[in-house]
Every structure is written in structure tokens, then in C-alpha cells.
Amino acid sequence: MKTTVWVRLICALLMLCMMTSVIVGCQTQGEDPQNTKDPSQTNGTGDGATDARTDEDGYLLDNIPDDLKLNREIKILFSQHMKNDIAPEETSDNVVENAIYRRWVTVEERLGAELTWVPKDGQWNNARTEFFKLVETTSTTGDAFDAIIAYNLFPGALTQQGLLQNLGDTDYIDLTAPWWPDAFLDEVMINDVVYGLVENSAKTTMNHLHGTFFNNDLIEAHNMRDPYEMVAANEWTFDNMMAMIKDSWQDLNSNGIKDDSDFFGVVTGTEAKIETWFFAMGYRYSQRNTDGVPELLMGNSSKMTEWIDRFNVATDTNDFLLYDTKGHTKAFFEERAILYTTSLVMVNTMISQGLEMNYGVVPVPKGSEDQEKYISNVANHHAAWMVPIEAEDLQESSALIECMASESYRQIAPVYFDACVKLRYAPDERLADMYDLIRDTITFDFCQIYSFVFTVDPRKMITNCTKGTTQWASQWASSGAATETAFQQILTLYGVG
């Protein structure tokens, strides 16, 4: 795309108008949007940039030299279904898409480069093979892309095929900066080697953080304790939640059985949402050993069975509905569910559908009061940056990725997260603190990141056991050996094992 001076000027003017409208929208709720900016807060994502320079609004700046000019076309392969979250067409009436587009323009200007976005269907279930084939083909024909941004499981799969470069030691990527999540790097980086990077402030990351939505009116109608108060008192735990919603089920269609037409205390979806409960309650697939190397925890049958039994006992009650379909959203929207655990993208869905609900959001409950902190899983569907093995210049690609991520931190997050979600659209002033808490407690797991290489995805393994089709001991007996072998193969990619 060639961006003319006129288009750049128009874009800048539109952005100015957009930011003015956002600030006005925030101020109508009695909030000062400047108070959302806290350069000392890293959202659990870094110790701060090595050179603590800030812009006029107090946001940290990156360390890319002002005189670095690439003076060439930069080709970025990206997943087409994420287009509006990564590279929307110029400007629209969507303030977040405008911010994402402005990031693109800013990066072009800063690096003296022309960014060419190359779309390719990157849906995991039906298009990943062709996506991988394109990366492989262009890497062997001398026409490799300079960077790739796509579905978060792609780095693990492409690394296994030897198609990606290490981003852990480049001239320009500063992994201590707040736009790179510590929680991600702590899981996936070994011996200064990391093959894919997830932005802290990208729309796809912020969209897919998980929390527990609740209907304030239904909380009051059922004389339940305020979840905000329970969080403040360190009492928002799985067991306390279950006690709170006890006997809330109502058989609305009078058929005498629990089904998706009834009223529930809590609803949630299967697959990714089950994994969210697993992590939130303090359980993991893997952890780092004393040498800093990931090790499997799934072979600990008693620990895995402990969580499965707790979760199954809860979902076997009439008060907790585990959906196989997307009906969980419908139940919450129709006010047939008091609590709903899902990703924060639900806020966007409410806005787009014009839904007016007196809702709140808290983290997914802890496993116990002794658990050190709340834990917020990021659902699959967020995006990750990669550099193909035969990219023209790794250092120039690293400058692009660092610049994009740091501009997301300064341009996208303040509009999407602070100005829009936390303030402009929030029905309750306490929501801002809860969003910060969820964002500060983000988590990842090494096995989750590399789940593609396992014969049976760990998420699928625990899902099998929560649907009553198998016990963990038998699940591990059938899948454990292959899981351990695949795990060791992943470690060899990092030179350990």
C-alpha cells in the first residue's frame, strides 16, 4: 500500500477527531481520561523499558533509533480472519480500527518503509495446512516474508518445521518493555530463544482475556453477595461461588430436567472455557524446574484428578451449565444466567447488539483463598508475531515488530482498553479496577502454546474428563507416553531436554 501525504494528513485529522469524541464520551461519565495513563504500571508485563523515555502523555517509548530508515517494502503475511484487528482498510467509523490503522501509518513513517500486508486464510481448523505451505514455499524460493502475524498456535507448529528465526536476541526487540507480557516470556523463552511473540496491547490479546460477567440486577434479586466485595475480601473462590449460586436453577420450560432453556447460577462454554477454569483455580499442565526448563505436571494423576473431580461435582449440579454450543451467550443476554465466564470480547458483543444490561466483571474465581493471586487465561485466537527463517534481514524485521508492539501500547490500548471498554462503555465505575486486575494476572502455559504438536491436545484431554467420558488415569494411560515424547521433542528445539 502506498500512503500518500494527503492520506496521512486526513488520517491524522480523523484520529484527532476520534480521540476528541472518545474523551468527551469518557468525561460524560465523570471520568478524566488522563487518569487512565500510568506509565509506572506494566500490567504484569515487564519491568519497564531499559531507557525510561516517555511521550507527552506519559507512555514509555521504545529504543528504536530515530534515524533508522529501512527504505524498502516490508511484506507482512497475516491471517485474513484477523484483518480488522491487525490491518483494517484505512479509516472507518470504528474508533479502535482507526487506532489500529494509525499504528500502521505511524510505523511506516518511523521506519521509512512501505508496509505491504499479504492476507491468507489462517483459520486453524480448515486453513492452517495451506498457510504453513505458503510460509515453507516462500522461505525456499527466496521470496520470504519479512514478518508473519497470525493465530497464536502457529509459532509452535512452524517452529517444529524449522521455519522460524529466534527473536530472543535481536538489535531492536526489548523484551523488558511493557508491551511484551512477562507471563508469556516466562513460559516460552528458554536460553534466550523464543520463536513467536505475543503483544500485551494488541486488540486480539485484550479481547481474549477471560473474566466472569455478572448481572447486577439478578445478584440483587437473589440477595447474593456482591462479587466485587468478595474479590476485595479475597473470598472470590470457586467453592464460595458455588455456595453463592446454590439452588438458583429454575426449570423454565417445566420439563423436569436441566437444559439450555432454563435459568442458571453460572453458565460457561466447553473446550477453551474449561481450560480457563483449570488455570484460574491454580492448576497447570507444566512448570519450570529449578534449572529453568519446563517440565510436565500432567503425569501427576492425583493433582489432575483433584481438579477434575471438583469441576465435575460443580457442573453436575443444576445450578451450573456447561454448554456444548454458543447458547451460553444467549442465556446471559436473555438474563437467564446470573454469572457468565467468557472472554472480554463479550463487551464488544454487547455494544454491537445495543444490549443495555447492568453488568459487572470480576476475575474467574480462585481455587482457594490461599492461592496467591487470581489467574486470567488468554483464549486461543490471539495473534503472535514471527519471522520466517529466510527473511531478508532479521534485524530489520525485529525493528518492525518492536515498533508495531510499542505503538500498540501507546495508540491501541489507550483507545480500546482504557477509553472505550473501561470508561466509555462501563456501567459501573468499579469495572476499571477489575479490568486492570484481570489484565495484570494474565497467564500462559508452555504446553498450551505448543499444544499443536501433541497427539492429544492437553485441553482436549481435560475436556474428555469433564464430559464424563473418561477418567484422568485412563486418559493419561492412553495419551501419556506420546505426550511425554512430544514434550521432549519440543525441548530439543531449544537445545535442552
C-alpha positions as CSV (number, residue, x, y, z in Angstrom):
1,M,0.0,0.0,0.0
2,K,1.3,3.4,-0.9
3,T,0.2,6.0,1.6
4,T,0.3,9.5,0.2
5,V,0.9,12.6,2.2
6,W,-2.7,13.6,1.7
7,V,-4.0,10.3,3.1
8,R,-1.6,10.6,6.1
9,L,-2.9,14.1,6.8
10,I,-6.5,13.0,6.5
11,C,-5.8,10.1,8.8
12,A,-4.2,12.3,11.4
13,L,-7.2,14.7,11.3
14,L,-9.7,11.8,11.6
15,M,-7.7,10.4,14.5
16,L,-7.7,13.8,16.3
17,C,-11.5,13.9,15.9
18,M,-11.8,10.4,17.1
19,M,-9.8,10.9,20.2
20,T,-11.8,14.1,21.0
21,S,-15.0,12.1,20.8
22,V,-13.6,9.3,23.0
23,I,-12.5,11.8,25.6
24,V,-15.9,13.5,25.6
25,G,-17.5,10.1,25.9
26,C,-15.4,9.3,29.0
27,Q,-16.0,12.7,30.6
28,T,-19.7,12.3,30.4
29,Q,-19.3,9.5,32.9
30,G,-17.4,11.8,35.3
31,E,-14.0,10.3,34.5
32,D,-10.8,12.1,33.5
33,P,-9.4,10.0,30.7
34,Q,-5.9,11.3,31.6
35,N,-6.2,9.3,34.8
36,T,-6.1,6.1,32.9
37,K,-2.5,6.7,31.9
38,D,0.0,5.3,34.4
39,P,3.4,4.8,32.9
40,S,4.7,3.0,36.0
41,Q,2.1,0.3,35.6
42,T,3.3,-2.5,33.4
43,N,0.1,-4.7,33.6
44,G,2.2,-7.6,34.9
45,T,4.1,-7.4,31.7
46,G,7.7,-6.3,32.2
47,D,10.0,-4.3,34.4
48,G,9.8,-1.3,32.2
49,A,11.9,-0.2,29.2
50,T,15.6,-0.1,29.7
51,D,15.6,3.6,28.7
52,A,12.6,5.1,30.5
53,R,11.8,7.8,28.0
54,T,8.2,8.7,27.8
55,D,5.9,10.6,25.3
56,E,3.9,13.7,26.2
57,D,1.1,11.5,27.7
58,G,3.5,9.6,30.0
59,Y,3.7,6.4,28.0
60,L,7.0,4.7,27.6
61,L,8.9,5.0,24.3
62,D,10.8,2.2,22.6
63,N,14.5,2.4,21.9
64,I,14.4,2.3,18.1
65,P,16.8,5.0,16.8
66,D,15.1,7.9,15.1
67,D,17.5,7.7,12.2
68,L,16.8,4.0,11.5
69,K,15.2,4.0,8.0
70,L,14.6,0.8,6.1
71,N,13.9,2.5,2.8
72,R,12.1,-0.6,1.3
73,E,8.9,-2.5,1.1
74,I,8.2,-4.7,4.1
75,K,6.0,-7.7,3.4
76,I,3.8,-9.0,6.3
77,L,1.9,-12.2,5.9
78,F,-1.2,-12.1,8.2
79,S,-4.3,-14.2,8.9
80,Q,-7.2,-12.8,6.9
81,H,-9.8,-13.5,9.5
82,M,-8.0,-11.2,11.9
83,K,-7.9,-8.3,9.4
84,N,-9.8,-5.7,11.4
85,D,-7.7,-6.5,14.4
86,I,-4.4,-6.2,12.6
87,A,-4.6,-4.2,9.4
88,P,-8.0,-2.6,8.7
89,E,-8.5,-0.6,5.5
90,E,-7.6,3.0,6.1
91,T,-10.2,4.6,8.3
92,S,-13.7,3.7,9.3
93,D,-16.3,4.8,11.9
94,N,-14.8,2.4,14.4
95,V,-12.5,4.2,16.8
96,V,-10.4,1.1,17.6
97,E,-9.9,0.2,13.9
98,N,-8.9,3.8,13.4
99,A,-6.3,3.4,16.1
100,I,-5.0,0.2,14.5
101,Y,-4.8,1.9,11.2
102,R,-2.9,4.8,12.6
103,R,-0.4,2.5,14.2
104,W,0.3,1.2,10.6
105,V,0.8,4.7,9.3
106,T,3.0,5.7,12.2
107,V,5.2,2.7,11.8
108,E,5.6,3.4,8.1
109,E,6.7,6.9,8.9
110,R,9.1,6.0,11.7
111,L,10.8,3.2,9.8
112,G,10.7,4.8,6.3
113,A,9.1,1.7,5.0
114,E,6.2,0.7,2.9
115,L,4.2,-2.0,4.8
116,T,2.5,-4.4,2.4
117,W,0.0,-6.7,4.1
118,V,-0.5,-10.0,2.5
119,P,-3.7,-11.8,3.6
120,K,-4.0,-15.5,3.8
121,D,-6.8,-17.6,5.3
122,G,-5.4,-18.6,8.7
123,Q,-8.4,-20.3,10.3
124,W,-7.0,-23.1,12.4
125,N,-9.4,-25.9,11.6
126,N,-9.7,-25.6,7.8
127,A,-6.8,-23.5,6.5
128,R,-3.6,-24.0,8.6
129,T,-2.1,-26.5,6.2
130,E,-2.2,-24.1,3.3
131,F,-0.9,-21.3,5.5
132,F,2.0,-23.4,6.6
133,K,2.7,-24.4,3.0
134,L,2.9,-20.8,1.9
135,V,5.4,-20.0,4.6
136,E,7.5,-23.0,3.6
137,T,7.3,-22.3,-0.1
138,T,8.3,-18.6,0.2
139,S,11.1,-19.5,2.5
140,T,12.7,-21.8,0.0
141,T,12.2,-19.7,-3.1
142,G,13.9,-16.6,-1.9
143,D,10.7,-14.6,-1.6
144,A,10.2,-15.0,2.1
145,F,8.0,-12.5,4.1
146,D,9.7,-10.1,6.4
147,A,7.3,-11.0,9.2
148,I,4.2,-13.0,10.0
149,I,1.3,-12.3,12.4
150,A,-1.3,-15.0,12.8
151,Y,-3.1,-17.3,15.2
152,N,-1.2,-17.9,18.4
153,L,-0.6,-21.6,17.9
154,F,1.2,-21.1,14.6
155,P,4.6,-20.3,16.1
156,G,4.7,-23.7,17.8
157,A,3.8,-25.5,14.6
158,L,6.1,-23.5,12.3
159,T,9.0,-23.8,14.8
160,Q,8.6,-27.6,14.7
161,Q,9.1,-27.4,11.0
162,G,12.2,-25.3,11.3
163,L,10.7,-22.3,9.6
164,L,11.1,-19.6,12.1
165,Q,14.0,-17.5,13.5
166,N,14.9,-16.8,17.1
167,L,13.5,-13.4,18.3
168,G,15.2,-13.6,21.7
169,D,18.4,-11.8,20.9
170,T,18.0,-9.1,18.2
171,D,19.1,-5.5,17.9
172,Y,15.8,-3.8,18.5
173,I,13.3,-6.1,20.4
174,D,13.4,-5.1,24.1
175,L,11.8,-8.0,25.9
176,T,11.8,-6.0,29.2
177,A,9.4,-3.4,27.8
178,P,5.8,-3.4,29.0
179,W,4.3,-4.3,25.5
180,W,5.7,-7.8,25.9
181,P,4.0,-10.0,28.5
182,D,6.3,-11.4,31.2
183,A,3.9,-14.2,31.7
184,F,4.3,-15.3,28.1
185,L,8.1,-15.0,28.0
186,D,8.4,-16.8,31.3
187,E,6.7,-19.8,29.7
188,V,8.0,-19.9,26.1
189,M,11.5,-18.4,26.3
190,I,14.4,-20.8,27.1
191,N,18.1,-19.9,27.0
192,D,17.3,-16.5,25.2
193,V,15.4,-18.4,22.5
194,V,11.8,-17.5,21.5
195,Y,10.2,-18.1,18.1
196,G,7.0,-16.2,18.5
197,L,5.9,-13.1,20.4
198,V,2.5,-12.1,21.7
199,E,1.8,-8.4,22.3
200,N,0.4,-7.2,25.6
201,S,-1.6,-4.3,24.0
202,A,-2.8,-5.9,20.8
203,K,-6.6,-6.0,20.3
204,T,-6.5,-9.8,19.9
205,T,-4.8,-10.2,23.3
206,M,-7.1,-7.8,25.1
207,N,-10.2,-9.3,23.5
208,H,-9.5,-12.8,24.7
209,L,-8.7,-12.3,28.3
210,H,-11.2,-14.2,30.5
211,G,-13.3,-12.9,33.3
212,T,-16.7,-13.6,35.0
213,F,-19.5,-11.4,33.9
214,F,-22.4,-11.0,36.3
215,N,-25.9,-9.4,36.1
216,N,-26.1,-6.9,39.0
217,D,-29.9,-6.9,38.9
218,L,-30.1,-10.6,39.3
219,I,-27.5,-10.5,42.1
220,E,-29.7,-8.1,44.0
221,A,-32.9,-10.0,43.2
222,H,-31.5,-13.2,44.6
223,N,-30.0,-11.5,47.7
224,M,-26.5,-12.6,46.7
225,R,-23.3,-11.1,47.9
226,D,-21.7,-8.5,45.6
227,P,-18.8,-10.3,43.7
228,Y,-16.8,-7.1,43.8
229,E,-16.9,-7.2,47.6
230,M,-15.9,-10.9,47.5
231,V,-12.8,-10.1,45.3
232,A,-11.8,-7.3,47.7
233,A,-12.1,-9.6,50.7
234,N,-10.1,-12.4,48.9
235,E,-13.2,-14.6,49.1
236,W,-14.0,-14.9,45.4
237,T,-13.2,-18.6,45.2
238,F,-14.6,-21.5,43.3
239,D,-16.3,-23.0,46.4
240,N,-17.7,-19.7,47.6
241,M,-19.1,-19.1,44.1
242,M,-20.8,-22.4,44.1
243,A,-22.2,-21.8,47.6
244,M,-23.5,-18.4,46.4
245,I,-25.4,-19.8,43.5
246,K,-26.7,-22.9,45.3
247,D,-30.4,-23.6,44.4
248,S,-30.6,-20.8,41.8
249,W,-31.7,-23.2,38.9
250,Q,-35.2,-22.7,37.7
251,D,-36.9,-25.2,35.3
252,L,-38.4,-22.5,33.0
253,N,-39.8,-25.0,30.5
254,S,-41.2,-27.3,33.2
255,N,-39.8,-30.4,31.6
256,G,-38.2,-31.6,34.9
257,I,-34.6,-31.7,33.6
258,K,-31.7,-29.3,33.3
259,D,-31.4,-28.0,29.8
260,D,-30.3,-24.9,28.0
261,S,-33.7,-23.2,28.2
262,D,-33.6,-22.9,32.0
263,F,-32.3,-20.3,34.4
264,F,-28.8,-20.9,36.0
265,G,-26.5,-19.6,38.6
266,V,-23.5,-19.8,36.2
267,V,-23.0,-20.7,32.5
268,T,-19.8,-21.3,30.6
269,G,-18.8,-22.9,27.3
270,T,-16.7,-26.0,26.7
271,E,-13.2,-26.6,25.4
272,A,-11.3,-23.2,25.8
273,K,-13.6,-22.1,28.7
274,I,-12.9,-25.3,30.6
275,E,-9.2,-24.6,30.3
276,T,-9.9,-21.1,31.7
277,W,-11.4,-22.7,34.9
278,F,-8.4,-25.1,35.1
279,F,-5.8,-22.3,35.1
280,A,-7.9,-19.9,37.3
281,M,-8.1,-22.5,40.1
282,G,-4.3,-22.8,40.2
283,Y,-3.7,-25.8,38.1
284,R,-1.2,-26.1,35.3
285,Y,0.0,-28.5,32.5
286,S,3.6,-27.7,33.1
287,Q,6.0,-25.6,35.2
288,R,9.7,-24.5,35.2
289,N,12.0,-26.7,37.2
290,T,15.0,-25.3,39.2
291,D,17.1,-25.2,36.1
292,G,14.5,-23.0,34.3
293,V,13.4,-25.8,32.0
294,P,9.7,-26.7,31.5
295,E,8.6,-30.0,33.0
296,L,5.3,-31.8,32.7
297,L,2.8,-31.8,35.5
298,M,0.1,-33.8,33.8
299,G,1.6,-37.1,34.8
300,N,0.6,-36.2,38.4
301,S,-2.6,-38.2,38.3
302,S,-3.8,-37.2,41.8
303,K,-3.4,-33.5,41.2
304,M,-5.2,-33.7,37.8
305,T,-8.0,-35.9,39.3
306,E,-8.4,-33.4,42.2
307,W,-9.3,-30.6,39.8
308,I,-11.5,-32.8,37.5
309,D,-13.5,-34.1,40.5
310,R,-14.0,-30.5,41.8
311,F,-15.2,-29.3,38.5
312,N,-17.4,-32.3,37.7
313,V,-19.1,-32.1,41.1
314,A,-20.0,-28.4,40.3
315,T,-21.2,-29.0,36.8
316,D,-23.2,-32.0,37.8
317,T,-25.4,-29.6,39.9
318,N,-28.4,-28.0,38.2
319,D,-27.0,-24.6,39.1
320,F,-24.0,-24.8,36.7
321,L,-24.5,-25.3,33.0
322,L,-21.6,-26.3,30.8
323,Y,-22.7,-25.6,27.2
324,D,-21.6,-27.5,24.1
325,T,-23.0,-24.8,21.9
326,K,-22.9,-21.0,21.9
327,G,-26.2,-20.9,23.8
328,H,-24.3,-19.7,26.9
329,T,-24.1,-16.2,25.4
330,K,-27.9,-16.3,24.7
331,A,-28.6,-17.4,28.3
332,F,-26.7,-14.4,29.7
333,F,-28.2,-11.9,27.2
334,E,-31.7,-13.1,28.0
335,E,-31.0,-12.7,31.7
336,R,-31.3,-16.4,32.4
337,A,-27.9,-16.7,34.0
338,I,-26.5,-14.7,36.9
339,L,-22.8,-15.4,36.1
340,Y,-21.1,-16.0,32.8
341,T,-17.5,-16.9,32.4
342,T,-16.2,-15.8,29.0
343,S,-13.6,-13.6,27.2
344,L,-13.7,-9.8,27.5
345,V,-14.7,-9.6,23.8
346,M,-18.2,-10.0,25.2
347,V,-18.1,-6.3,25.9
348,N,-17.8,-5.6,22.2
349,T,-20.7,-8.0,21.5
350,M,-22.9,-6.2,24.0
351,I,-22.1,-2.9,22.4
352,S,-22.7,-4.1,18.8
353,Q,-26.0,-5.5,19.8
354,G,-27.1,-2.5,21.7
355,L,-27.6,-4.5,24.8
356,E,-28.3,-2.5,27.9
357,M,-27.5,-4.5,31.0
358,N,-26.5,-3.6,34.5
359,Y,-23.5,-5.9,34.4
360,G,-20.2,-6.2,36.3
361,V,-17.0,-8.2,35.6
362,V,-14.6,-9.9,38.1
363,P,-11.8,-12.4,37.5
364,V,-12.6,-16.1,37.2
365,P,-12.7,-17.5,40.8
366,K,-9.6,-18.7,42.6
367,G,-9.2,-22.3,43.6
368,S,-8.9,-21.2,47.3
369,E,-8.2,-18.2,49.5
370,D,-4.6,-19.5,49.9
371,Q,-4.0,-19.1,46.2
372,E,-1.5,-16.2,45.7
373,K,-3.5,-14.4,43.0
374,Y,-6.3,-14.5,40.5
375,I,-5.2,-16.1,37.2
376,S,-6.6,-15.0,33.9
377,N,-6.2,-17.2,30.9
378,V,-6.0,-15.8,27.3
379,A,-8.2,-17.9,24.9
380,N,-6.8,-19.2,21.7
381,H,-7.5,-16.7,18.8
382,H,-5.0,-14.0,19.9
383,A,-2.2,-13.3,17.5
384,A,1.6,-13.8,17.5
385,W,4.5,-12.3,15.6
386,M,7.0,-14.5,13.8
387,V,9.9,-14.0,11.4
388,P,10.5,-16.7,8.7
389,I,13.8,-18.5,8.5
390,E,14.8,-16.9,5.2
391,A,13.5,-13.3,5.9
392,E,15.7,-10.7,4.2
393,D,17.0,-9.1,7.3
394,L,16.2,-10.4,10.9
395,Q,17.3,-7.1,12.5
396,E,15.0,-5.0,10.2
397,S,12.2,-7.4,10.9
398,S,12.8,-7.1,14.6
399,A,12.6,-3.3,14.3
400,L,9.2,-3.7,12.6
401,I,7.9,-6.0,15.3
402,E,9.2,-3.8,18.2
403,C,7.8,-0.7,16.6
404,M,4.4,-2.3,16.0
405,A,4.1,-3.6,19.5
406,S,5.2,-0.3,21.2
407,E,2.8,1.7,19.1
408,S,0.0,-0.7,20.1
409,Y,0.9,0.1,23.7
410,R,0.7,3.8,23.1
411,Q,-2.1,4.0,20.5
412,I,-4.4,1.0,20.6
413,A,-4.6,0.0,24.2
414,P,-5.5,3.6,25.4
415,V,-8.4,3.7,23.0
416,Y,-9.6,0.1,23.2
417,F,-9.0,-0.8,26.8
418,D,-8.9,2.4,28.8
419,A,-11.0,5.0,26.9
420,C,-13.6,2.6,25.4
421,V,-14.0,-0.5,27.5
422,K,-13.1,0.7,31.0
423,L,-14.7,4.1,30.9
424,R,-16.9,4.9,27.9
425,Y,-18.9,1.7,27.9
426,A,-18.6,0.7,31.6
427,P,-21.9,0.7,33.6
428,D,-20.0,0.6,36.9
429,E,-17.0,2.7,37.9
430,R,-15.6,-0.3,39.7
431,L,-15.1,-2.1,36.4
432,A,-11.9,-0.3,35.6
433,D,-10.1,-1.8,38.6
434,M,-11.4,-5.3,37.7
435,Y,-10.2,-5.0,34.1
436,D,-6.8,-3.9,35.4
437,L,-6.7,-6.9,37.8
438,I,-7.6,-9.3,35.0
439,R,-5.0,-7.8,32.7
440,D,-2.4,-7.9,35.5
441,T,-2.9,-11.6,36.1
442,I,-2.6,-12.9,32.6
443,T,-1.2,-16.5,32.3
444,F,0.2,-18.8,29.7
445,D,1.4,-22.4,29.8
446,F,4.2,-24.0,27.7
447,C,2.1,-27.0,26.9
448,Q,-0.8,-24.7,25.8
449,I,1.5,-22.8,23.5
450,Y,2.8,-25.9,21.9
451,S,-0.4,-27.9,22.1
452,F,-0.4,-28.5,18.3
453,V,2.5,-30.9,18.5
454,F,0.8,-33.3,21.0
455,T,-1.1,-36.3,19.7
456,V,-3.9,-35.3,22.0
457,D,-4.2,-31.6,22.9
458,P,-4.0,-31.1,26.7
459,R,-7.2,-29.1,26.6
460,K,-8.9,-31.9,24.9
461,M,-7.6,-34.3,27.5
462,I,-9.2,-32.4,30.4
463,T,-12.3,-31.8,28.4
464,N,-12.8,-35.5,27.9
465,C,-12.6,-36.0,31.6
466,T,-15.1,-33.2,32.4
467,K,-17.7,-34.6,30.0
468,G,-17.8,-37.8,31.9
469,T,-16.5,-39.9,29.1
470,T,-13.3,-41.0,30.8
471,Q,-11.2,-40.8,34.0
472,W,-7.9,-39.0,34.1
473,A,-5.9,-42.1,34.9
474,S,-7.2,-43.9,31.8
475,Q,-6.8,-40.7,29.7
476,W,-3.1,-40.5,30.8
477,A,-2.6,-44.2,30.3
478,S,-3.7,-43.8,26.7
479,S,-2.0,-40.5,25.9
480,G,0.7,-40.0,28.4
481,A,3.6,-41.7,26.7
482,A,3.0,-39.9,23.4
483,T,2.6,-36.6,25.4
484,E,6.0,-37.1,27.1
485,T,7.7,-37.9,23.9
486,A,6.3,-34.9,22.1
487,F,7.2,-32.7,25.1
488,Q,10.8,-33.8,24.9
489,Q,10.8,-33.1,21.1
490,I,9.7,-29.5,21.8
491,L,12.5,-29.0,24.3
492,T,15.1,-30.1,21.7
493,L,14.1,-27.1,19.6
494,Y,15.6,-25.0,22.4
495,G,18.7,-27.2,22.8
496,V,17.6,-28.7,26.1
497,G,15.9,-31.9,27.2
